[in-house]
Amino acid sequence: MRGHLFTLWALLLPWVSVAQQPFAISHGPYLQAMGTTGVDILWTTNRPAIGWVELAPDDGSHFYREERTRRYAVRDGIKRTDTLHRVRIDGLAPATAYRYRIYSQEVTGHSWGKVQYGAVQATDVYRKKPLRFTTAAPDAPSVSFAVINDIHGKNDVMRDLLGQVDVEENDLFFFNGDMASFFLDESQVFTDFMDTAIAGFAAEHAWYYARGNHETRGPFAVRFSDYFPGISGKPYFLLRRGPVCFVVLDSGEDKPDTDVEYSGIAAFDAYRDEEAAWLKEALERPEFTEAPYKVVICHMPPFGGWHGEREVATKFVPLLNAAGAQVMISGHLHRHVKQLPQQGDGPAFPILVNSNTALVKATADAQRLRIEVTGQDGKVVDTLVIDPSR
């Protein structure tokens, strides 16, 4: 009997520990879907709460000078009670700097007619400066961006690579898949890479996520778009910044849906069919057709012979060829590969596969798009230059 009681206590101990912890903001905040007039701000708490953001112009005044408007995490007219908080802010001015802080108030009870509230937690704007972000400029003459991929929870590698980027001068960051080996739960996602990203740039600078095949694995994988909503709420989207239109694709899993590793839960062939139908329409939009540079961000390259790679080659590449894509930046292979444009049915654009210990840095202006690959030691591995007429 004593052994059974000990086992029961061991099972309950984590829940008792959480209940005894003070209410707190557990992770974040971080930005998503940064545009010219809006942004999503997300964070998590250790217990269910309502959440809101206070926003102020970056005009040199103290944040406490006046009461700031509250913008709540709301769905369909109801303030959300959750541990994940997402506030969409629209109606902002383009190319404008703002300051912000986040709040959460614990909800300790909710009956049919009464809500009971607990403690409030917020980011500090008294002892340190408020968090800041700047909305995108619609007609910027240039843009700079950085790409990392296949980190697989190696925060030390990630910190080394991000340390090579001038965060204040870089306009966009991209995660190009496989930042973790599995999506097991919320805590693992943050400890594997997001806490490092938030400390480095994600709370104040624009960044976007192209899902890899490992983000599709594990019981938390279905929540990917809740935490990383991208531009459209889908893991694939178009993004125009300055002279570049980014085509962010989701290449899905690398093996057939029936593979034993997926235990009958994968349905990526049909998903990629839907994505290809979207891509055909998206490539006809002015934001793509009128862009001087057309850059594809896609975790799996269209070569290698595996099922997912063949799907990228047969379903996406013909559309990209016809639309005039100029370069694809991929990962997945854990090694550096540069494939030049192919003849016939192959990709008519170069493909740059970034390794799992390297960083892609690029700048684009009216004269050229220059892409540079540097290793973990900071040494240049490769370069690629594209002129706007190519």
C-alpha positions as CSV (number, residue, x, y, z in Angstrom):
1,M,0.0,0.0,0.0
2,R,2.8,2.3,0.9
3,G,4.4,1.7,-2.5
4,H,1.1,2.6,-4.3
5,L,0.9,5.9,-2.3
6,F,4.5,6.8,-3.2
7,T,3.8,6.1,-6.9
8,L,0.6,8.3,-6.8
9,W,2.5,11.1,-5.0
10,A,5.3,10.9,-7.7
11,L,2.7,11.3,-10.4
12,L,1.0,14.2,-8.7
13,L,4.1,16.1,-7.7
14,P,4.6,18.0,-11.0
15,W,1.0,19.3,-10.8
16,V,1.4,20.3,-7.1
17,S,4.6,22.1,-8.0
18,V,3.0,24.1,-10.8
19,A,0.1,25.0,-8.5
20,Q,2.5,26.3,-5.8
21,Q,4.5,28.4,-8.2
22,P,3.5,32.1,-8.4
23,F,1.6,33.2,-11.4
24,A,4.1,34.3,-14.0
25,I,4.9,35.1,-17.7
26,S,6.7,31.9,-18.6
27,H,8.1,32.7,-22.1
28,G,8.2,35.7,-24.4
29,P,7.0,38.0,-25.7
30,Y,7.9,37.5,-29.4
31,L,6.7,39.0,-32.6
32,Q,5.0,37.4,-35.6
33,A,3.4,38.6,-38.9
34,M,5.2,41.9,-38.8
35,G,3.8,44.1,-41.7
36,T,3.6,47.7,-42.7
37,T,0.6,48.4,-40.5
38,G,0.3,45.5,-38.0
39,V,2.0,42.9,-35.9
40,D,1.1,39.9,-33.7
41,I,2.6,39.8,-30.2
42,L,2.7,36.4,-28.4
43,W,3.7,35.1,-25.0
44,T,2.9,32.4,-22.5
45,T,1.9,32.2,-18.9
46,N,2.3,29.3,-16.4
47,R,-1.5,29.3,-15.7
48,P,-4.6,30.4,-17.6
49,A,-5.1,34.2,-17.9
50,I,-6.3,37.0,-20.0
51,G,-3.7,39.0,-21.7
52,W,-3.3,42.5,-23.3
53,V,-0.7,44.8,-24.8
54,E,-0.1,48.4,-24.0
55,L,1.4,50.3,-27.0
56,A,3.1,53.7,-27.1
57,P,4.8,55.8,-29.8
58,D,8.6,55.8,-29.6
59,D,8.6,59.5,-29.1
60,G,11.0,59.9,-26.1
61,S,8.2,60.3,-23.6
62,H,8.1,58.1,-20.5
63,F,5.9,55.1,-20.9
64,Y,4.1,56.1,-17.7
65,R,3.4,59.6,-18.9
66,E,-0.2,58.7,-19.7
67,E,-2.6,55.8,-19.7
68,R,-2.0,53.6,-22.8
69,T,-4.7,51.9,-24.7
70,R,-5.2,48.2,-23.9
71,R,-5.3,45.8,-26.8
72,Y,-6.6,42.4,-25.6
73,A,-6.1,38.8,-26.8
74,V,-9.6,38.3,-28.1
75,R,-11.4,35.7,-30.2
76,D,-14.9,36.4,-31.6
77,G,-15.6,39.1,-29.1
78,I,-14.4,37.2,-26.0
79,K,-11.2,37.9,-24.1
80,R,-9.3,34.6,-24.3
81,T,-8.5,32.7,-21.1
82,D,-5.4,30.7,-22.0
83,T,-1.7,30.1,-21.3
84,L,-0.9,31.2,-24.9
85,H,-1.6,34.8,-25.6
86,R,-1.7,36.4,-29.0
87,V,-2.6,40.0,-29.6
88,R,-3.0,41.3,-33.1
89,I,-2.4,45.0,-33.5
90,D,-3.5,46.7,-36.7
91,G,-3.9,50.3,-37.8
92,L,-0.2,51.2,-37.2
93,A,1.8,53.7,-39.3
94,P,4.3,52.2,-41.8
95,A,8.0,52.5,-41.0
96,T,7.3,53.7,-37.5
97,A,8.8,52.8,-34.2
98,Y,6.6,51.8,-31.3
99,R,7.2,50.7,-27.6
100,Y,5.2,48.1,-25.9
101,R,4.6,46.0,-22.8
102,I,2.6,42.9,-22.2
103,Y,0.2,42.1,-19.3
104,S,-1.5,39.0,-18.1
105,Q,-4.0,38.5,-15.3
106,E,-4.6,35.1,-13.9
107,V,-8.2,33.7,-14.1
108,T,-8.7,31.6,-11.1
109,G,-12.4,30.7,-11.7
110,H,-15.1,31.2,-14.3
111,S,-18.7,30.2,-13.6
112,W,-21.7,31.1,-15.9
113,G,-22.0,34.6,-14.6
114,K,-18.8,35.4,-12.7
115,V,-15.0,35.5,-13.4
116,Q,-12.6,35.4,-10.6
117,Y,-9.2,37.0,-11.2
118,G,-5.8,36.6,-9.5
119,A,-2.4,38.3,-9.8
120,V,-1.2,40.5,-12.7
121,Q,2.2,40.1,-14.3
122,A,3.7,42.4,-16.9
123,T,7.0,43.2,-18.6
124,D,8.9,46.0,-16.7
125,V,9.0,49.5,-18.2
126,Y,10.2,51.2,-15.0
127,R,13.6,49.7,-14.3
128,K,14.5,49.0,-17.9
129,K,13.4,50.3,-21.3
130,P,10.2,49.1,-22.9
131,L,10.4,46.6,-25.7
132,R,10.4,48.2,-29.2
133,F,9.6,47.3,-32.8
134,T,9.4,49.1,-36.1
135,T,6.8,48.5,-38.7
136,A,8.0,47.7,-42.2
137,A,8.5,50.4,-44.8
138,P,6.3,49.7,-47.9
139,D,8.8,51.1,-50.5
140,A,12.2,50.5,-48.8
141,P,15.0,50.7,-51.4
142,S,16.9,47.8,-49.8
143,V,16.5,44.9,-47.4
144,S,18.8,42.7,-45.4
145,F,18.0,39.2,-44.0
146,A,19.5,36.3,-42.2
147,V,18.6,32.5,-42.3
148,I,19.4,29.6,-40.0
149,N,18.1,26.1,-40.1
150,D,18.5,22.6,-38.7
151,I,19.5,23.7,-35.2
152,H,17.8,20.7,-33.6
153,G,17.9,22.2,-30.1
154,K,21.6,23.1,-30.2
155,N,21.3,26.5,-28.5
156,D,25.1,27.0,-28.4
157,V,25.3,26.7,-32.2
158,M,22.4,29.0,-32.6
159,R,24.0,31.7,-30.3
160,D,27.2,31.5,-32.3
161,L,25.4,32.0,-35.6
162,L,23.2,34.8,-34.4
163,G,26.2,36.5,-32.9
164,Q,27.5,37.1,-36.4
165,V,24.4,39.3,-37.2
166,D,24.1,43.0,-36.4
167,V,20.6,42.7,-35.0
168,E,19.9,46.4,-35.4
169,E,21.0,46.6,-39.0
170,N,19.3,43.3,-40.1
171,D,15.7,43.7,-41.3
172,L,14.4,40.1,-41.3
173,F,15.3,36.8,-39.7
174,F,14.1,33.4,-41.1
175,F,14.1,30.0,-39.4
176,N,14.2,27.5,-42.3
177,G,13.0,24.4,-40.5
178,D,14.1,21.7,-38.0
179,M,14.8,24.1,-35.2
180,A,13.9,21.2,-32.9
181,S,14.0,17.4,-33.5
182,F,10.4,17.0,-32.2
183,F,7.5,19.1,-31.1
184,L,6.8,17.4,-27.8
185,D,5.2,20.2,-25.7
186,E,5.3,23.9,-25.2
187,S,8.2,23.9,-22.8
188,Q,10.4,21.9,-25.1
189,V,9.8,24.3,-28.0
190,F,11.0,27.2,-25.9
191,T,14.0,25.6,-24.3
192,D,15.2,24.1,-27.6
193,F,15.4,27.4,-29.5
194,M,12.7,30.0,-28.8
195,D,14.0,31.3,-25.5
196,T,17.4,31.9,-27.3
197,A,15.6,33.6,-30.2
198,I,13.6,35.8,-27.8
199,A,16.8,36.8,-25.9
200,G,18.5,37.6,-29.2
201,F,16.0,39.3,-31.5
202,A,12.5,37.9,-31.6
203,A,10.9,40.3,-29.1
204,E,11.8,43.4,-31.1
205,H,12.6,42.4,-34.7
206,A,10.7,40.9,-37.6
207,W,11.2,37.2,-38.2
208,Y,9.4,34.4,-40.0
209,Y,9.4,30.6,-39.8
210,A,9.4,28.1,-42.7
211,R,8.4,24.8,-41.2
212,G,10.7,21.8,-41.5
213,N,9.9,18.1,-41.5
214,H,10.9,17.7,-37.8
215,E,8.4,20.4,-36.7
216,T,5.7,18.0,-37.9
217,R,6.7,15.3,-35.4
218,G,5.4,14.8,-31.9
219,P,2.1,15.5,-30.1
220,F,2.6,19.3,-30.1
221,A,3.2,19.5,-33.9
222,V,-0.5,20.2,-34.5
223,R,-0.1,23.4,-32.5
224,F,2.7,24.8,-34.7
225,S,0.5,27.5,-36.4
226,D,-0.9,28.6,-33.0
227,Y,2.6,29.6,-31.9
228,F,4.0,30.6,-35.3
229,P,1.0,32.0,-37.3
230,G,3.2,33.5,-40.0
231,I,1.4,35.9,-42.3
232,S,-1.8,34.0,-43.2
233,G,-2.1,31.6,-40.3
234,K,-0.7,28.9,-42.7
235,P,2.9,27.7,-42.7
236,Y,3.3,29.0,-46.2
237,F,2.9,32.6,-47.4
238,L,4.2,35.5,-49.6
239,L,6.2,38.3,-48.0
240,R,7.3,41.5,-49.8
241,R,10.0,43.5,-48.2
242,G,11.8,46.2,-50.1
243,P,12.9,44.9,-53.5
244,V,12.5,41.3,-52.5
245,C,9.4,39.0,-52.5
246,F,9.9,36.0,-50.3
247,V,8.0,32.8,-51.2
248,V,8.0,30.9,-47.9
249,L,7.0,27.3,-48.5
250,D,6.2,24.3,-46.3
251,S,7.9,21.2,-47.7
252,G,6.2,18.8,-45.3
253,E,7.6,15.4,-44.3
254,D,10.4,13.7,-46.2
255,K,9.0,10.1,-46.4
256,P,5.7,8.8,-47.8
257,D,2.6,9.3,-45.6
258,T,2.3,5.5,-45.1
259,D,5.8,5.2,-43.6
260,V,5.8,3.3,-40.3
261,E,7.6,6.3,-38.6
262,Y,4.4,8.4,-38.8
263,S,2.1,5.8,-37.2
264,G,-0.7,6.7,-39.7
265,I,-0.9,10.4,-38.7
266,A,0.7,12.0,-41.8
267,A,-1.3,13.4,-44.7
268,F,1.3,15.5,-46.5
269,D,0.7,14.5,-50.1
270,A,-2.7,16.1,-50.2
271,Y,-1.4,19.0,-48.1
272,R,1.2,19.8,-50.7
273,D,-1.4,19.6,-53.4
274,E,-3.4,22.3,-51.6
275,E,-0.2,24.3,-51.2
276,A,0.6,24.0,-54.9
277,A,-2.8,25.3,-55.8
278,W,-2.2,28.3,-53.5
279,L,1.2,28.8,-54.9
280,K,0.0,28.9,-58.5
281,E,-2.4,31.8,-57.6
282,A,0.1,33.6,-55.3
283,L,2.8,33.8,-57.9
284,E,0.5,35.9,-60.0
285,R,0.1,38.6,-57.4
286,P,1.7,42.0,-58.0
287,E,3.8,41.7,-54.8
288,F,5.6,38.8,-56.5
289,T,5.5,39.7,-60.2
290,E,6.7,43.3,-59.7
291,A,9.5,42.4,-57.2
292,P,13.0,42.9,-58.6
293,Y,14.1,39.8,-56.6
294,K,12.2,36.6,-56.1
295,V,13.6,34.5,-53.2
296,V,12.1,31.1,-52.2
297,I,12.6,29.9,-48.6
298,C,11.9,26.1,-48.4
299,H,13.3,23.6,-45.9
300,M,13.7,20.6,-48.2
301,P,15.5,21.2,-51.6
302,P,14.0,19.6,-54.7
303,F,16.8,17.0,-55.0
304,G,18.1,14.0,-53.1
305,G,15.6,11.4,-54.2
306,W,13.5,11.1,-51.0
307,H,9.7,11.3,-51.4
308,G,9.3,14.7,-49.9
309,E,12.2,16.1,-52.0
310,R,10.5,14.7,-55.1
311,E,7.2,16.2,-54.1
312,V,8.9,19.6,-53.9
313,A,10.5,19.0,-57.3
314,T,7.3,17.9,-59.1
315,K,4.6,20.1,-57.4
316,F,6.5,23.4,-56.7
317,V,9.4,23.7,-59.0
318,P,7.5,23.9,-62.3
319,L,5.4,26.7,-60.9
320,L,8.5,28.5,-59.6
321,N,10.3,28.1,-63.0
322,A,7.3,29.5,-64.9
323,A,7.1,32.5,-62.5
324,G,10.7,33.4,-62.7
325,A,12.0,32.5,-59.2
326,Q,15.6,33.5,-58.9
327,V,17.0,31.5,-56.0
328,M,15.9,28.9,-53.4
329,I,17.4,28.8,-49.9
330,S,17.0,25.4,-48.3
331,G,18.4,23.3,-45.4
332,H,17.6,19.7,-44.4
333,L,20.7,18.0,-45.7
334,H,23.0,19.2,-42.8
335,R,25.7,20.2,-45.3
336,H,26.4,23.0,-47.7
337,V,25.4,22.5,-51.4
338,K,25.1,25.0,-54.2
339,Q,23.3,23.8,-57.3
340,L,23.4,26.0,-60.3
341,P,20.3,26.4,-62.6
342,Q,19.4,23.2,-64.4
343,Q,18.3,22.5,-68.0
344,G,15.1,20.8,-69.0
345,D,12.6,20.1,-66.2
346,G,15.0,20.9,-63.4
347,P,15.0,24.1,-61.3
348,A,15.8,27.0,-63.6
349,F,17.3,28.9,-60.6
350,P,20.2,28.3,-58.2
351,I,19.6,26.4,-55.0
352,L,21.6,27.2,-51.9
353,V,21.4,24.5,-49.3
354,N,22.6,25.8,-45.9
355,S,24.3,23.5,-43.5
356,N,23.3,23.0,-39.8
357,T,26.3,25.0,-38.6
358,A,26.2,27.9,-41.0
359,L,24.4,31.2,-41.4
360,V,23.0,32.8,-44.6
361,K,23.2,36.6,-44.7
362,A,22.0,38.7,-47.6
363,T,21.4,42.2,-48.7
364,A,19.4,43.4,-51.7
365,D,19.2,46.8,-53.3
366,A,18.7,48.2,-56.8
367,Q,22.0,46.9,-58.1
368,R,22.2,43.3,-56.7
369,L,21.1,40.7,-54.3
370,R,24.2,39.4,-52.5
371,I,24.0,36.2,-50.5
372,E,26.8,35.2,-48.2
373,V,27.2,31.9,-46.2
374,T,29.4,31.9,-43.1
375,G,30.3,29.0,-40.9
376,Q,30.1,28.8,-37.1
377,D,33.6,30.2,-37.0
378,G,32.5,33.3,-39.0
379,K,34.5,32.4,-42.1
380,V,32.9,32.8,-45.5
381,V,31.9,29.5,-47.0
382,D,30.2,30.7,-50.2
383,T,28.7,33.6,-52.0
384,L,26.0,34.1,-54.6
385,V,25.2,37.3,-56.4
386,I,22.0,37.9,-58.4
387,D,21.2,41.0,-60.5
388,P,17.6,42.2,-60.8
389,S,17.5,41.3,-64.5
390,R,18.3,37.6,-64.0
